[in-house]
């Protein structure tokens, strides 16, 4: 398609002033074009008054938008007429929009729904009342625009059918060229595509400012946020988008909303899986576990289909974190090594309780290891834990550390009160969980991209390959380090052996959850130990599993799946606390 000047010259050949007597002119469109464009409604011929001036004094600027299918001949004819008017009238302005034939109908439908118009054909023309993109007044289609030009400006067109078809083909070729140029330009920018599922939950609200600050991905990495949730959450998501834009974050290139399943995770570089929310409930643990499967199967399929081949998937939250992670791996097998579960939330709570006991700050405590089920039975290992910058009679440089267990002389507190304190913290600190979840996810991503601090042990839920005697095929929290954009299990650590009884208790729950979710097991049977689970560890480590099972909640509900209910389990689970004398206190607790 030639330049505007060349096309105006061409248009002058077929454009002329309308005489005052228009009764001899027939405006019926050429029938040969009806098969190419669905806009061929009869043009009402008849007498029209003499052309009136474009301006009668005062402000009378005409701002029109001309939109049409790129290969529509009637759009081509209207476009040349609009170009002619814009060149010859000082206050006539036109903005042109073309859409590819494949997307035209859907684009037109969305436009009409947004503005409450009724129009089905190409082109569509409206007059803007204020600025570009503001409120508009629908003029109509090709016929109405030609009538407007005749009545108000005394100009019409007698372009031939053959010329209309040639220009329409040029328009289509030019539109395709522009689309390719735009895609190439976007590829040069190439922001990091970050997708967040269940983006209406509070954790997402706390996570966004951290992701856009540059702290996670780097100060020179632009990101594009994509918020994915069900249709019912769209209004809430729009509020989140508006507030995120108010941050004026220099590294945030764009933020968008997605509620269409087929569009989820397109070209994603990072996918963050958060807990979903629902008002519906189930009353059995088995039903809750089985409800994980449909959503994880869908997410796994979509991630493997739509996401970038090196996508990194991070599963956070407080409900069946290990189970959701292993199910995602099952249905996205090519990406299994790039799917992990966040354990830093539990680790942070454990450090905070220790810090209060030692009267120091949690950031000074390192190498607390979380073993097992992140959101269920887990084992808090203090044998490698160290404290830095601790104020005592012994003082050293910043890199000097002391073992935590050597500074806590109250074995009763270690063996009994520590776990009780953690449980109380979890039960009473629910309002702070979104902050903790967001920070844990962001820190894990930061380590994944830039590496964890040298010499520091990090807990992470990964797929077991038999390390430390853990059964293969389950997701288990274990010690790792991040290095060169990947994670490495620290199998070379010494003195971290776990007794067979403790290991069996932790792995039993995870194996049963997986089997129930896949339909290979009917009911969940809590592991019952006949001996002390931590016998022999009382003086070296925390001698219990920290049962966080009561925090399991079902909260998945999306418009494209059957509602996934919330858990209220009737099955009791036991929490065993072991004291120095070997007496056991068993506390039965329901998952509520």
C-alpha positions as CSV (number, residue, x, y, z in Angstrom):
1,X,0.0,0.0,0.0
2,X,1.4,3.3,-1.1
3,X,1.8,6.4,1.0
4,X,-1.1,8.7,2.0
5,X,-0.1,11.3,-0.6
6,X,-0.1,8.8,-3.4
7,X,-3.5,7.4,-2.3
8,X,-5.0,10.8,-2.1
9,X,-4.0,11.5,-5.7
10,X,-5.5,8.2,-6.7
11,X,-8.7,9.0,-4.8
12,X,-9.1,12.4,-6.5
13,X,-9.7,10.5,-9.7
14,X,-12.8,8.8,-8.2
15,X,-13.9,11.4,-5.8
16,X,-16.0,14.5,-6.7
17,X,-18.3,17.1,-5.2
18,X,-21.9,16.1,-5.0
19,X,-24.3,18.1,-7.1
20,X,-27.4,19.6,-5.5
21,X,-29.7,17.2,-7.3
22,X,-28.7,13.7,-6.3
23,X,-31.8,11.9,-7.6
24,X,-30.0,10.5,-10.6
25,X,-27.3,8.8,-8.5
26,X,-27.7,5.1,-7.4
27,X,-25.8,4.3,-4.3
28,X,-26.4,0.5,-4.4
29,X,-23.1,-1.4,-3.7
30,X,-21.7,-3.6,-6.3
31,X,-23.1,-7.2,-5.8
32,X,-19.7,-8.6,-6.7
33,X,-18.4,-7.5,-3.3
34,X,-21.1,-9.1,-1.2
35,X,-19.3,-12.4,-1.1
36,X,-16.1,-10.7,0.3
37,X,-17.6,-8.4,2.9
38,X,-20.7,-8.9,4.9
39,X,-21.5,-5.1,5.0
40,X,-23.4,-4.8,1.7
41,X,-26.6,-3.2,3.0
42,X,-28.6,-1.1,0.5
43,X,-27.6,2.5,0.3
44,X,-30.7,4.6,0.3
45,X,-30.8,6.7,-2.8
46,X,-32.9,9.8,-3.3
47,X,-32.8,13.6,-3.2
48,X,-30.4,15.2,-0.7
49,X,-30.1,18.9,0.1
50,X,-27.2,20.9,-1.1
51,X,-23.9,20.3,0.6
52,X,-23.5,22.4,3.8
53,X,-20.3,23.9,5.0
54,X,-18.0,21.9,7.3
55,X,-17.8,24.8,9.8
56,X,-20.4,27.4,10.8
57,X,-18.3,29.2,13.3
58,X,-17.2,28.1,16.7
59,X,-15.5,24.8,17.6
60,X,-16.7,21.9,15.5
61,X,-13.8,19.4,15.3
62,X,-14.8,16.0,13.9
63,X,-12.8,13.1,15.3
64,X,-13.7,9.8,13.7
65,X,-12.4,6.2,14.2
66,X,-12.6,3.9,11.2
67,X,-12.2,0.2,12.0
68,X,-12.5,-2.7,9.7
69,X,-11.4,-6.1,8.6
70,X,-8.0,-5.7,6.8
71,X,-9.2,-7.4,3.6
72,X,-12.6,-5.6,3.4
73,X,-13.1,-3.7,0.1
74,X,-15.7,-1.4,1.8
75,X,-13.2,-0.5,4.5
76,X,-10.7,0.4,1.7
77,X,-13.3,2.7,0.0
78,X,-14.3,4.4,3.3
79,X,-10.6,4.7,4.2
80,X,-9.7,6.7,1.1
81,X,-12.7,8.9,1.5
82,X,-11.7,9.6,5.1
83,X,-8.1,10.4,4.0
84,X,-9.4,12.9,1.4
85,X,-11.6,14.6,4.0
86,X,-8.8,14.8,6.5
87,X,-6.4,16.4,4.0
88,X,-8.9,19.0,2.8
89,X,-10.8,19.9,6.0
90,X,-8.8,21.5,8.8
91,X,-10.9,20.1,11.6
92,X,-11.5,16.6,10.4
93,X,-9.4,13.9,12.0
94,X,-9.5,10.2,11.4
95,X,-7.9,7.3,13.4
96,X,-7.8,4.0,11.5
97,X,-7.8,0.5,13.0
98,X,-7.5,-2.8,11.0
99,X,-7.9,-6.3,12.3
100,X,-6.8,-9.6,10.8
101,X,-9.8,-11.5,9.3
102,X,-9.3,-14.3,11.9
103,X,-9.8,-12.0,14.9
104,X,-12.2,-9.4,13.4
105,X,-15.5,-10.9,14.6
106,X,-14.3,-11.4,18.1
107,X,-12.8,-8.0,18.3
108,X,-16.0,-6.4,17.0
109,X,-18.1,-8.3,19.5
110,X,-16.0,-7.1,22.4
111,X,-16.1,-3.5,21.1
112,X,-19.9,-3.5,20.8
113,X,-20.3,-5.1,24.2
114,X,-18.0,-2.6,25.8
115,X,-19.8,0.4,24.2
116,X,-23.3,-1.1,24.1
117,X,-23.5,-0.9,20.4
118,X,-25.2,-3.1,17.8
119,X,-23.1,-3.6,14.7
120,X,-22.2,-6.8,12.8
121,X,-20.3,-5.8,9.6
122,X,-17.1,-4.3,8.4
123,X,-16.3,-1.5,8.6
124,X,-17.5,0.2,11.8
125,X,-17.2,3.9,12.2
126,X,-17.8,6.1,15.3
127,X,-17.2,9.6,16.3
128,X,-15.2,10.3,19.5
129,X,-16.7,12.9,21.7
130,X,-13.5,13.9,23.6
131,X,-10.0,12.4,23.4
132,X,-8.7,9.3,21.6
133,X,-10.1,6.3,23.3
134,X,-12.8,8.1,25.2
135,X,-16.6,8.0,24.9
136,X,-17.8,7.5,21.3
137,X,-21.0,7.9,19.3
138,X,-21.7,5.2,16.7
139,X,-22.1,6.5,13.2
140,X,-22.6,3.1,11.5
141,X,-20.9,1.3,8.6
142,X,-19.8,2.1,5.1
143,X,-23.2,3.4,3.9
144,X,-23.7,5.7,6.8
145,X,-20.2,7.2,6.4
146,X,-20.7,7.9,2.7
147,X,-24.1,9.6,3.5
148,X,-22.4,11.7,6.2
149,X,-19.7,12.8,3.7
150,X,-22.4,13.7,1.1
151,X,-24.7,15.6,3.5
152,X,-22.1,17.5,5.5
153,X,-19.2,17.9,3.1
154,X,-20.6,17.4,-0.3
155,X,-18.1,14.6,-1.2
156,X,-18.7,11.1,-2.4
157,X,-16.8,8.3,-4.1
158,X,-17.3,6.4,-7.3
159,X,-14.5,3.9,-6.9
160,X,-14.8,0.8,-9.0
161,X,-15.2,-2.7,-7.6
162,X,-11.8,-3.8,-9.1
163,X,-9.9,-0.9,-7.5
164,X,-11.6,-1.6,-4.1
165,X,-10.4,-5.2,-4.2
166,X,-6.9,-4.3,-5.1
167,X,-6.6,-1.8,-2.2
168,X,-8.2,-4.3,0.2
169,X,-5.5,-6.8,-0.7
170,X,-2.9,-4.2,-0.1
171,X,-4.4,-3.4,3.2
172,X,-4.2,-7.0,4.3
173,X,-0.6,-7.4,3.2
174,X,0.3,-4.2,5.0
175,X,-1.5,-5.2,8.2
176,X,0.4,-8.6,8.3
177,X,3.7,-6.8,7.8
178,X,2.9,-4.4,10.7
179,X,2.0,-7.3,12.9
180,X,5.3,-9.0,12.2
181,X,7.2,-5.8,12.8
182,X,5.4,-5.3,16.1
183,X,6.2,-8.9,17.2
184,X,9.8,-8.4,16.3
185,X,9.9,-5.2,18.3
186,X,8.4,-6.9,21.3
187,X,10.9,-9.7,21.0
188,X,13.7,-7.2,21.3
189,X,12.3,-6.0,24.6
190,X,11.5,-9.6,25.8
191,X,10.4,-9.0,29.4
192,X,10.3,-11.9,31.9
193,X,6.8,-13.3,31.7
194,X,5.6,-14.0,35.3
195,X,2.3,-15.8,35.8
196,X,0.5,-15.9,39.2
197,X,-2.4,-18.3,39.7
198,X,-5.2,-17.5,42.1
199,X,-4.1,-13.9,41.9
200,X,-7.1,-12.6,43.9
201,X,-5.8,-14.2,47.2
202,X,-4.0,-11.9,49.7
203,X,-0.6,-13.5,49.2
204,X,-0.5,-12.2,45.6
205,X,-1.3,-8.7,46.8
206,X,1.8,-8.8,49.1
207,X,4.0,-10.6,46.4
208,X,3.6,-8.1,43.6
209,X,5.5,-5.2,45.2
210,X,8.5,-7.5,45.9
211,X,8.5,-8.9,42.3
212,X,8.4,-5.4,40.7
213,X,11.1,-3.9,43.0
214,X,14.0,-5.6,41.2
215,X,15.1,-7.5,44.3
216,X,14.1,-10.9,42.9
217,X,15.0,-11.0,39.2
218,X,17.6,-8.2,39.2
219,X,17.6,-4.4,38.8
220,X,18.0,-4.6,35.0
221,X,15.3,-7.3,34.3
222,X,11.9,-6.0,33.1
223,X,9.0,-8.2,33.9
224,X,5.4,-8.6,32.6
225,X,2.9,-9.8,35.2
226,X,0.0,-12.0,34.2
227,X,-2.7,-12.5,36.9
228,X,-4.7,-15.7,36.4
229,X,-7.9,-16.5,38.2
230,X,-11.5,-17.4,37.6
231,X,-14.1,-15.2,36.0
232,X,-15.8,-14.3,39.3
233,X,-12.5,-12.7,40.5
234,X,-12.1,-10.4,37.5
235,X,-13.3,-7.3,39.3
236,X,-11.0,-7.9,42.2
237,X,-8.1,-8.5,39.7
238,X,-8.8,-5.1,38.0
239,X,-8.4,-3.4,41.4
240,X,-5.1,-5.2,41.9
241,X,-4.0,-4.1,38.4
242,X,-4.9,-0.5,39.0
243,X,-3.0,-0.4,42.3
244,X,0.0,-2.1,40.8
245,X,0.1,0.5,38.1
246,X,0.1,3.2,40.8
247,X,3.4,1.8,42.1
248,X,5.0,3.3,39.0
249,X,7.6,0.5,39.1
250,X,10.3,1.1,36.5
251,X,10.8,-2.6,35.9
252,X,7.2,-3.5,35.4
253,X,6.6,-3.3,31.6
254,X,3.0,-4.5,31.7
255,X,0.4,-6.2,33.9
256,X,-2.6,-8.1,32.5
257,X,-5.5,-10.3,33.6
258,X,-6.3,-13.7,32.3
259,X,-9.5,-15.7,33.0
260,X,-9.5,-17.8,29.9
261,X,-8.1,-21.3,30.5
262,X,-6.8,-21.8,27.0
263,X,-4.7,-18.6,27.3
264,X,-3.1,-19.5,30.6
265,X,0.7,-19.6,31.0
266,X,1.5,-18.5,27.4
267,X,5.3,-18.0,27.0
268,X,5.6,-18.1,30.8
269,X,9.1,-17.9,32.2
270,X,8.0,-18.1,35.8
271,X,4.8,-19.7,37.2
272,X,3.8,-19.1,40.8
273,X,1.1,-21.5,42.1
274,X,-0.8,-20.0,45.1
275,X,-3.6,-21.4,47.2
276,X,-7.1,-21.0,45.7
277,X,-10.1,-19.9,47.7
278,X,-13.7,-21.3,47.8
279,X,-16.7,-21.1,50.0
280,X,-17.7,-24.8,49.5
281,X,-16.6,-27.5,51.8
282,X,-16.0,-31.3,52.1
283,X,-16.0,-33.2,55.3
284,X,-13.5,-35.9,54.6
285,X,-9.7,-35.8,54.3
286,X,-9.9,-38.2,51.4
287,X,-12.3,-36.0,49.4
288,X,-10.0,-33.0,50.0
289,X,-7.0,-34.9,48.7
290,X,-8.8,-36.1,45.6
291,X,-10.0,-32.6,44.9
292,X,-6.3,-31.6,44.2
293,X,-6.1,-33.8,41.1
294,X,-8.3,-32.0,38.5
295,X,-6.7,-28.6,39.0
296,X,-3.1,-29.9,39.1
297,X,-3.8,-32.0,36.0
298,X,-5.1,-29.0,34.2
299,X,-2.2,-26.7,35.3
300,X,0.3,-29.3,34.4
301,X,-1.1,-29.8,30.9
302,X,-1.3,-26.0,30.3
303,X,2.2,-25.3,31.6
304,X,3.8,-28.0,29.4
305,X,1.7,-26.8,26.4
306,X,1.9,-23.0,26.6
307,X,4.8,-22.1,28.8
308,X,8.5,-21.5,27.8
309,X,10.5,-24.7,27.7
310,X,12.7,-23.5,30.5
311,X,9.8,-22.3,32.7
312,X,10.3,-22.4,36.5
313,X,7.3,-23.4,38.5
314,X,7.2,-22.6,42.3
315,X,4.4,-23.9,44.5
316,X,3.6,-22.0,47.6
317,X,0.8,-21.7,50.1
318,X,-0.3,-23.8,53.2
319,X,-2.5,-26.5,51.7
320,X,-1.1,-29.8,50.4
321,X,2.0,-28.1,49.0
322,X,4.0,-31.4,48.5
323,X,1.0,-33.1,47.0
324,X,0.2,-30.3,44.5
325,X,3.9,-30.3,43.5
326,X,4.1,-34.0,42.8
327,X,0.9,-33.9,40.8
328,X,2.1,-31.0,38.7
329,X,5.3,-33.1,38.0
330,X,3.2,-36.0,37.0
331,X,1.2,-34.0,34.4
332,X,4.1,-31.9,33.2
333,X,6.8,-34.6,33.1
334,X,9.2,-32.8,30.8
335,X,9.4,-29.9,33.4
336,X,9.6,-32.0,36.6
337,X,13.1,-30.8,37.6
338,X,11.9,-27.2,37.2
339,X,9.0,-27.6,39.7
340,X,9.7,-27.0,43.4
341,X,7.8,-26.4,46.6
342,X,8.5,-23.5,49.0
343,X,9.7,-24.5,52.5
344,X,11.1,-21.2,53.6
345,X,7.9,-20.2,55.3
346,X,8.2,-23.0,57.9
347,X,11.9,-22.4,58.1
348,X,11.3,-18.7,58.8
349,X,8.8,-19.5,61.6
350,X,11.3,-21.9,63.2
351,X,14.1,-19.3,63.1
352,X,11.8,-16.7,64.6
353,X,11.0,-18.8,67.6
354,X,14.7,-19.6,68.2
355,X,15.6,-15.9,67.8
356,X,13.1,-15.0,70.6
357,X,14.6,-17.6,72.8
358,X,18.2,-16.5,72.2
359,X,17.2,-12.8,72.2
360,X,18.7,-12.1,68.8
361,X,17.3,-11.4,65.3
362,X,16.0,-14.3,63.0
363,X,18.3,-13.2,60.2
364,X,21.3,-14.2,62.4
365,X,20.2,-17.8,62.5
366,X,21.2,-20.0,59.6
367,X,21.0,-23.6,58.5
368,X,17.7,-24.7,60.1
369,X,16.6,-27.7,58.0
370,X,13.0,-28.6,57.3
371,X,12.5,-32.3,56.4
372,X,9.3,-33.9,55.0
373,X,5.9,-32.5,54.4
374,X,5.9,-28.7,54.2
375,X,2.2,-28.3,55.0
376,X,1.9,-31.5,57.1
377,X,4.2,-33.7,59.3
378,X,7.7,-32.2,59.1
379,X,10.9,-32.6,61.1
380,X,12.7,-29.5,62.2
381,X,16.5,-30.3,62.4
382,X,18.7,-28.0,64.5
383,X,21.9,-30.1,64.3
384,X,23.4,-27.8,61.6
385,X,21.8,-24.6,62.9
386,X,24.2,-21.7,63.6
387,X,23.8,-18.2,65.1
388,X,25.9,-15.2,63.9
389,X,26.6,-12.0,65.8
390,X,25.4,-13.4,69.0
391,X,26.1,-11.3,72.0
392,X,27.8,-13.4,74.7
393,X,31.1,-13.7,76.5
394,X,32.6,-15.2,73.3
395,X,32.6,-12.6,70.4
396,X,34.1,-12.8,67.0
397,X,34.1,-11.3,63.5
398,X,30.9,-11.1,61.4
399,X,31.6,-14.5,59.9
400,X,32.0,-16.2,63.3
401,X,29.1,-18.5,64.3
402,X,28.1,-20.8,67.2
403,X,25.9,-23.9,67.1
404,X,22.4,-23.1,68.2
405,X,22.0,-26.2,70.4
406,X,25.1,-25.3,72.4
407,X,23.5,-22.0,73.4
408,X,20.1,-23.4,74.5
409,X,20.7,-25.0,77.8
410,X,17.1,-25.7,78.5
411,X,16.6,-29.2,77.0
412,X,13.0,-29.2,78.3
413,X,12.3,-26.2,76.1
414,X,13.9,-27.8,73.1
415,X,12.1,-31.1,73.5
416,X,8.6,-29.8,74.4
417,X,8.0,-26.1,74.3
418,X,9.6,-25.4,70.9
419,X,7.1,-27.4,69.0
420,X,4.2,-26.1,71.1
421,X,5.3,-22.6,70.5
422,X,5.5,-23.2,66.7
423,X,2.0,-24.6,66.8
424,X,0.7,-21.6,68.7
425,X,2.4,-19.2,66.3
426,X,0.8,-20.9,63.4
427,X,-2.7,-20.9,65.0
428,X,-2.6,-17.3,66.1
429,X,-0.7,-15.8,63.2
430,X,-3.1,-16.4,60.3
431,X,-3.4,-12.8,59.5
432,X,0.3,-12.6,58.8
433,X,0.4,-15.6,56.5
434,X,0.1,-13.7,53.2
435,X,3.1,-11.7,54.1
436,X,5.1,-14.7,55.1
437,X,4.0,-16.7,52.0
438,X,4.9,-13.8,49.7
439,X,8.3,-13.3,51.2
440,X,9.1,-17.0,51.1
441,X,8.2,-17.3,47.5
442,X,10.2,-14.2,46.5
443,X,13.3,-15.3,48.4
444,X,13.2,-18.8,46.9
445,X,12.9,-17.2,43.4
446,X,15.8,-14.9,44.2
447,X,18.0,-17.8,45.2
448,X,16.9,-19.7,42.1
449,X,18.0,-16.9,39.8
450,X,21.0,-15.5,41.6
451,X,22.2,-18.3,43.9
452,X,21.8,-18.8,47.7
453,X,24.4,-17.3,50.1
454,X,27.6,-19.3,50.0
455,X,27.8,-22.0,52.6
456,X,24.2,-21.6,53.6
457,X,21.7,-24.5,53.7
458,X,18.2,-23.8,52.2
459,X,15.2,-26.1,52.6
460,X,13.3,-26.9,49.4
461,X,10.6,-29.4,48.4
462,X,11.9,-31.4,45.5
463,X,11.3,-34.8,43.9
464,X,13.1,-37.5,45.8
465,X,15.5,-39.7,43.9
466,X,16.4,-41.9,46.9
467,X,18.6,-39.4,48.7
468,X,18.9,-39.8,52.5
469,X,16.9,-43.0,52.3
470,X,13.8,-41.2,51.2
471,X,11.5,-43.3,48.9
472,X,11.6,-42.2,45.3
473,X,8.6,-40.5,43.6
474,X,7.4,-38.2,46.3
475,X,8.1,-34.5,46.9
476,X,10.1,-34.1,50.1
477,X,11.6,-31.1,51.8
478,X,15.3,-31.5,52.1
479,X,18.5,-29.4,52.3
480,X,19.7,-27.8,49.1
481,X,21.8,-25.0,47.7
482,X,21.1,-22.8,44.7
483,X,23.9,-22.4,42.2
484,X,24.1,-21.4,38.5
485,X,20.4,-21.1,38.0
486,X,19.5,-24.5,39.5
487,X,19.3,-26.3,42.8
488,X,21.5,-29.1,44.2
489,X,20.6,-31.5,47.0
490,X,23.3,-31.4,49.7
491,X,23.9,-35.1,50.0
492,X,27.4,-34.6,51.3
493,X,26.3,-33.2,54.6
494,X,27.4,-35.3,57.6
495,X,25.6,-36.1,60.9
496,X,22.1,-35.5,59.5
497,X,20.9,-39.1,59.5
498,X,17.2,-39.5,60.4
499,X,15.9,-42.6,62.2
500,X,13.9,-45.0,60.2
501,X,10.8,-44.5,62.4
502,X,10.8,-40.7,61.9
503,X,11.4,-41.1,58.2
504,X,8.6,-43.7,57.9
505,X,6.1,-41.4,59.7
506,X,6.9,-38.5,57.3
507,X,6.9,-40.5,54.1
508,X,3.8,-42.5,55.0
509,X,1.6,-39.5,54.9
510,X,3.1,-38.3,51.6
511,X,2.8,-41.7,49.9
512,X,-0.8,-42.1,51.0
513,X,-1.8,-38.6,49.9
514,X,-0.4,-39.4,46.4
515,X,-2.1,-42.8,46.2
516,X,-5.5,-41.3,47.3
517,X,-5.3,-38.5,44.8
518,X,-4.6,-40.9,42.0
519,X,-7.4,-43.2,43.1
520,X,-5.1,-46.1,44.1
521,X,-6.0,-45.9,47.8
522,X,-9.5,-45.5,49.4
523,X,-8.8,-44.2,52.9
524,X,-6.1,-42.3,54.7
525,X,-4.5,-44.2,57.7
526,X,-2.4,-42.0,60.0
527,X,0.9,-43.6,60.9
528,X,0.9,-45.0,64.4
529,X,4.3,-45.4,66.1
530,X,4.8,-47.9,68.8
531,X,8.1,-46.5,70.0
532,X,9.5,-43.1,70.6
533,X,9.9,-41.4,67.2
534,X,12.9,-39.4,68.3
535,X,14.7,-41.7,70.7
536,X,18.4,-41.0,70.5
537,X,17.9,-37.5,69.2
538,X,16.9,-35.7,72.3
539,X,20.3,-34.2,72.9
540,X,21.2,-33.3,69.3
541,X,18.0,-32.3,67.5
542,X,14.4,-31.5,67.9
543,X,12.8,-34.9,68.8
544,X,9.5,-34.6,67.1
545,X,7.7,-34.0,64.0
546,X,5.9,-30.7,63.7
547,X,2.4,-31.5,62.8
548,X,1.0,-28.8,60.7
549,X,-1.7,-31.0,59.3
550,X,-4.5,-28.9,60.9
551,X,-3.7,-26.1,58.5
552,X,-4.6,-28.2,55.4
553,X,-7.4,-26.4,53.7
554,X,-9.0,-26.9,50.4
555,X,-9.4,-23.7,48.5
556,X,-9.5,-24.3,44.8
557,X,-12.4,-23.0,42.8
558,X,-12.2,-21.9,39.2
559,X,-14.9,-21.4,36.7
560,X,-13.5,-24.0,34.3
561,X,-13.6,-26.9,36.9
562,X,-16.2,-28.3,39.3
563,X,-16.0,-26.4,42.5
564,X,-13.2,-27.8,44.7
565,X,-14.3,-27.7,48.3
566,X,-12.8,-26.7,51.6
567,X,-11.6,-29.3,54.0
568,X,-13.1,-30.1,57.3
569,X,-11.7,-33.5,58.1
570,X,-13.2,-35.9,60.7
571,X,-10.0,-37.9,60.9
572,X,-8.0,-37.3,64.0
573,X,-4.2,-36.9,63.8
574,X,-1.8,-37.2,66.7
575,X,1.0,-35.0,67.7
576,X,3.6,-36.6,69.9
577,X,5.8,-34.6,72.2
578,X,8.6,-36.5,74.0
579,X,10.1,-35.3,77.3
580,X,13.4,-36.3,78.9
581,X,11.9,-39.1,81.0
582,X,10.5,-40.8,77.9
583,X,6.9,-40.0,78.8
584,X,4.7,-39.2,75.9
585,X,1.9,-36.7,75.5
586,X,-0.5,-37.5,72.7
587,X,-2.7,-34.7,71.6
588,X,-5.6,-35.7,69.3
589,X,-6.5,-33.0,67.0
590,X,-8.9,-32.7,64.1
591,X,-8.2,-31.1,60.8
592,X,-10.7,-28.2,60.9
